[in-house]
Amino acid sequence: MPFLALAKKGRTRLALPDGKLEGIAAVHTFGDYLIFHPHLHVLAANGLFTPDGHLHCMLAEDLDPGIELFRRRQKNYWQSGLESYVRVE
């Protein structure tokens, strides 16, 4: 799952092997089968939480590559999952 890639990047960058990425996501579908447009709405912390509850923020320039990585992996995830729903006749 793409969230795991972001958590791994954060743990490495912040040197927090026990750090947790916290957030919430909702799948939003729009359209019908002809114009199917699934996407995510995500609210996530801009860093990792330690087991004692402290937030360690990542710098803004550290977030951009992770966000792009998330987008690519999420797109691949959707495309591979939707292939089973598309019928070719």
C-alpha positions in Angstrom: 0.0 0.0 0.0 1.3 3.5 -0.8 1.0 4.7 2.8 3.7 2.2 3.8 6.1 3.8 1.4 5.6 7.2 3.0 6.0 5.7 6.5 9.2 4.0 5.5 10.6 7.2 3.9 9.8 9.1 7.1 11.3 6.6 9.4 14.5 6.7 7.4 14.7 10.5 7.1 13.8 11.2 10.7 15.8 8.2 12.1 12.7 7.0 13.9 12.4 3.2 13.4 9.3 3.1 15.6 7.7 6.2 14.1 4.0 5.9 13.0 2.4 7.8 10.1 -1.1 8.9 11.3 -3.9 10.0 9.0 -7.3 9.2 7.5 -8.3 8.6 3.9 -11.6 8.3 2.1 -12.2 6.8 -1.3 -14.3 9.0 -3.4 -15.8 7.7 -6.6 -17.3 10.0 -9.2 -19.1 9.2 -12.4 -20.4 6.0 -13.8 -18.7 3.0 -15.4 -18.1 5.0 -18.6 -16.4 7.9 -16.8 -15.2 6.2 -13.6 -13.0 8.6 -11.6 -11.9 7.1 -8.2 -9.6 9.1 -6.1 -8.6 9.6 -2.4 -9.1 12.5 0.0 -6.3 12.2 2.6 -5.6 14.1 5.8 -2.2 13.1 7.2 0.3 14.4 9.7 3.4 16.0 8.1 5.7 13.8 10.1 5.8 10.7 12.3 4.5 10.1 15.8 6.7 8.3 18.4 5.2 5.7 20.7 5.0 8.4 23.5 2.8 10.6 21.3 5.3 13.3 20.1 5.1 14.5 16.5 8.4 14.8 14.6 7.7 17.0 11.6 9.4 16.5 8.2 10.7 19.5 6.4 8.6 20.7 3.4 11.3 19.9 0.9 11.4 16.3 2.3 7.7 15.8 1.7 7.6 16.5 -2.1 9.4 13.3 -3.3 7.3 11.2 -0.9 4.1 12.8 -2.1 5.0 12.0 -5.7 6.0 8.4 -4.8 2.6 8.0 -3.1 0.8 9.4 -6.2 2.6 7.0 -8.5 2.0 3.9 -6.3 -1.6 4.8 -5.7 -2.2 5.2 -9.4 -0.6 1.8 -10.1 -2.7 0.3 -7.3 -5.9 1.6 -8.8 -5.1 0.6 -12.3 -4.1 -3.0 -11.3 -7.3 -3.4 -9.3 -9.6 -1.9 -11.9 -8.4 -4.2 -14.6 -10.5 -7.1 -13.1 -13.7 -4.9 -13.4 -13.2 -3.9 -17.0 -14.6 -6.4 -19.5 -13.4 -6.5 -23.1 -16.1 -7.9 -25.5 
